[in-house]
Amino acid sequence: MTNIKIKLFKIMLKNVEKVSLYYSPNFDKPKRSRSKIKYIILHYTGMKSEKGAIKRLTSTYSKVSSHYFVKKNGEVINLVPDLYISWHAGISEWKNDKFINSKSIGIEISNPGHQNGYKNFPKKQINSLVDLLKILKKKYKIKVENILGHSDISPNRKKDPGEKFPWKLLSQKKVGYWHSIGETKCEKLRNLSLINNFFFYKLLLKFGYRFGNKQKDKLNVVKNFQRRFRPNLIDGIIDKECYEILKNLTIK
C-alpha cells in the first residue's frame, strides 16, 4: 500500500488516530479475486500485551496472522493485504463453507481474552473497528450477516471476541447482525424451559452454525450462541429466550 493510499484510508477512517503498515509473512502467496471475499471474521488477540500479540502475528514461527489489527487506542495496523489469504481462522465452518480463511478478511482486536483477564473493549477501539468494517463491507459487498466472530465459525475451539464484545452496537451501526426482540420480552422468556430442543438445534444449522452430535459439541455451540446473542447469561441451557432469539435471527 502506497503512502497516498494510506492517507486516503486514514481519511476514510474518521475515528482512527493512525493507520500504519506492519506486514506479516504469514499468508498464502497467490492472490485471490475480490469476489472470493465473502466474510469478515472478528477475533480478540487473547494475549497479555499488544506488543506480544503483534510480534506473534508477524512471526514466521507462529504461522498465524490477520489482515488488520485494531489497537486499544484506535490505531489500525494493516498486516496482510486484503487480496491475500491470511492465517487467522484455522479449522472453521459456516453454512456450506469450510476453511473460512480463503473466503474472509480477518481482524484481530487487542484484548487479553478470557484466559488473561478479559476486559471491556475501549470506545476508541470500537469506533475504529466500526469505520473499518463499513469500508470493507462496502468495498467487497459483504452481507451484514456474514460479519462473524471466531466463536461462530469454530464453536468447539474458540470463544472470541466474547460476551463483552458489543455486537448490538455494531448492528445499530449496520455492521453487525442482531435480533429485534426487546429486552423486556427477553427477560420474560428467560429460564422458561423448552419441551424439546430438537427444533433449536435445527435452527442453529439453518442459521449457519456447524457442530457434531456429541453432547460437548452441542454445549459449546449453545454457549457461543449465548455469548454472542444473549451475553448476560451464558449457561449452555436452551430456554425459550434462546429459541425466540434464534427464530427471529433466522427469519430476518
C-alpha positions in Angstrom: 0.0 0.0 0.0 1.5 3.3 -1.0 1.7 6.4 1.2 -1.1 8.0 -0.8 -3.4 5.1 -0.3 -2.6 5.0 3.4 -3.5 8.7 3.7 -6.8 8.1 1.8 -7.5 5.1 4.0 -6.9 7.3 7.1 -9.3 9.9 5.9 -12.0 7.3 5.4 -11.4 6.0 9.0 -12.7 9.2 10.7 -12.2 7.9 14.3 -8.8 6.4 13.8 -5.7 8.0 15.4 -3.3 6.4 13.0 -3.2 3.8 10.2 0.1 2.0 9.6 1.6 -0.9 7.8 3.4 -3.8 9.5 3.3 -6.7 7.1 3.2 -10.3 8.3 4.9 -13.0 6.3 2.1 -15.4 7.2 -0.2 -15.6 4.2 -0.8 -17.6 1.0 1.2 -16.1 -1.8 -1.3 -16.5 -4.7 -3.7 -13.6 -4.9 -7.5 -14.2 -4.8 -10.1 -12.2 -6.7 -12.2 -9.6 -4.8 -15.3 -11.7 -5.5 -13.9 -14.5 -3.3 -14.1 -12.4 -0.2 -17.5 -13.3 1.5 -16.9 -13.0 5.2 -15.3 -10.8 7.8 -14.1 -12.7 10.9 -13.6 -10.8 14.2 -11.1 -12.1 16.8 -9.6 -10.9 20.1 -5.9 -11.4 20.5 -6.1 -13.3 23.8 -2.7 -12.1 24.8 -1.5 -10.0 27.8 0.2 -7.3 25.7 -0.4 -5.6 22.4 3.3 -5.8 21.6 3.3 -9.5 22.2 0.3 -10.0 20.0 1.7 -8.0 17.1 5.0 -9.9 17.4 3.2 -13.2 17.2 1.1 -12.2 14.2 4.2 -11.1 12.3 6.5 -14.0 13.3 7.4 -16.7 10.8 7.4 -19.2 13.7 3.8 -18.6 14.8 2.1 -19.5 11.5 -0.8 -17.1 12.3 -1.8 -13.7 11.1 -4.7 -11.5 10.2 -5.4 -8.7 7.7 -5.9 -6.0 10.3 -5.1 -5.4 13.9 -7.1 -2.8 16.0 -5.2 -1.5 19.0 -6.8 -0.3 22.2 -6.1 3.3 21.3 -7.9 3.0 18.0 -4.9 2.7 15.8 -5.3 0.3 12.9 -2.4 -1.8 11.5 -2.6 -3.5 8.1 -0.8 -6.8 8.5 -1.8 -8.6 5.3 -3.2 -7.1 2.0 -6.8 -7.9 1.5 -6.4 -10.0 -1.6 -4.0 -12.4 0.1 -5.3 -15.2 2.4 -4.1 -14.6 5.9 -4.0 -17.4 8.5 -6.5 -16.4 11.1 -9.4 -18.8 11.2 -7.9 -22.3 11.3 -10.3 -25.2 11.2 -13.6 -23.4 10.6 -17.0 -23.8 9.0 -20.2 -21.8 8.4 -23.2 -22.9 6.5 -21.8 -24.8 3.4 -18.3 -23.1 3.6 -15.3 -24.7 5.1 -11.8 -23.4 5.8 -13.1 -19.8 6.0 -9.6 -18.3 5.6 -9.9 -18.5 1.8 -13.2 -16.5 1.8 -12.6 -14.0 4.5 -10.9 -10.9 5.9 -9.6 -11.4 9.5 -9.5 -8.6 12.1 -7.7 -9.1 15.4 -8.9 -6.8 18.2 -6.5 -6.2 21.0 -7.9 -7.7 24.2 -6.3 -10.1 26.7 -9.2 -12.5 26.4 -10.8 -15.0 28.8 -7.5 -16.5 30.0 -5.7 -13.3 30.7 -8.3 -11.1 32.4 -10.9 -10.4 29.7 -11.7 -6.6 29.5 -14.3 -4.3 28.0 -13.4 -3.0 24.6 -12.5 0.7 24.7 -14.7 3.2 22.9 -11.9 4.4 20.6 -11.1 0.9 19.6 -14.7 0.1 18.7 -15.1 3.4 16.8 -12.1 2.5 14.6 -13.4 -1.0 14.1 -16.8 0.2 13.0 -15.2 2.6 10.5 -13.0 -0.2 9.2 -16.0 -2.6 8.9 -18.0 0.0 7.0 -15.2 0.4 4.4 -14.6 -3.4 4.0 -18.4 -4.2 3.9 -18.9 -1.7 1.1 -15.7 -2.5 -0.8 -16.3 -6.2 -1.0 -20.1 -6.2 -0.9 -20.2 -8.3 2.3 -23.6 -9.1 3.7 -24.1 -7.9 7.3 -24.9 -11.5 8.5 -21.5 -12.6 7.2 -19.7 -10.4 9.7 -18.9 -13.2 12.2 -16.9 -14.0 15.3 -14.3 -16.7 15.6 -16.6 -18.4 18.0 -19.3 -18.7 15.3 -17.1 -20.5 12.8 -15.1 -22.6 15.3 -17.5 -23.1 18.3 -15.7 -26.1 19.7 -12.3 -24.3 19.8 -12.9 -20.6 20.3 -14.8 -18.0 22.5 -13.7 -14.8 20.8 -14.5 -12.0 20.5 -16.6 -12.9 23.6 -19.6 -11.8 25.6 -18.2 -8.3 26.2 -17.9 -7.5 22.5 -20.7 -5.0 21.5 -22.5 -6.9 18.7 -25.7 -5.0 19.4 -23.9 -1.7 18.9 -22.4 -2.9 15.6 -25.9 -3.8 14.5 -27.0 -0.3 15.2 -24.1 0.9 13.0 -25.2 -1.5 10.3 -22.0 -3.6 10.5 -23.3 -6.3 12.7 -26.2 -8.8 13.0 -28.7 -8.7 15.9 -32.2 -9.8 16.8 -35.1 -7.5 17.1 -36.7 -8.8 20.3 -37.0 -6.2 23.1 -35.2 -6.7 26.4 -38.5 -6.8 28.4 -39.7 -9.8 26.3 -36.4 -11.5 26.6 -36.4 -11.2 30.3 -39.9 -12.8 30.5 -38.8 -15.7 28.3 -35.5 -16.3 30.2 -35.2 -19.6 32.1 -38.6 -20.8 30.7 -37.9 -24.4 29.7 -38.4 -25.8 26.2 -40.2 -29.1 25.9 -38.0 -30.3 23.0 -34.5 -28.9 22.0 -34.7 -30.6 18.5 -36.0 -27.5 16.7 -33.4 -25.2 18.3 -30.6 -27.3 17.0 -32.3 -27.5 13.6 -32.5 -23.7 13.6 -28.8 -23.4 14.6 -27.9 -25.4 11.5 -30.2 -23.3 9.3 -28.6 -20.1 10.7 -25.1 -21.3 9.9 -23.5 -23.0 12.9 -21.9 -26.4 12.4 -21.4 -28.9 15.3 -21.1 -32.6 16.0 -23.5 -34.9 17.7 -21.5 -35.2 20.9 -23.1 -33.5 23.9 -19.9 -31.5 24.4 -20.1 -30.1 20.9 -23.7 -29.1 21.4 -23.0 -27.5 24.7 -20.1 -25.4 23.2 -22.3 -24.2 20.3 -25.1 -23.2 22.6 -22.8 -21.3 24.9 -21.2 -19.5 22.0 -24.6 -18.6 20.6 -25.5 -17.2 24.0 -22.1 -15.5 24.3 -23.0 -13.5 21.1 -26.7 -13.0 21.3 -27.6 -13.4 25.0 -24.4 -12.3 26.7 -25.9 -11.6 30.1 -26.5 -15.3 30.7 -24.2 -18.0 29.3 -25.2 -21.2 30.9 -25.5 -23.6 28.0 -29.2 -24.2 28.8 -31.6 -23.8 25.9 -34.6 -21.8 27.2 -37.5 -20.0 25.4 -35.5 -16.8 25.2 -32.7 -18.5 23.3 -35.2 -20.2 21.0 -37.1 -17.0 20.2 -33.9 -15.0 19.6 -32.7 -17.7 17.2 -36.0 -17.9 15.4 -36.0 -14.2 15.0 -32.5 -14.1 13.6 -33.3 -16.9 11.1 -36.3 -15.3 9.6 -34.9 -11.7 9.4 
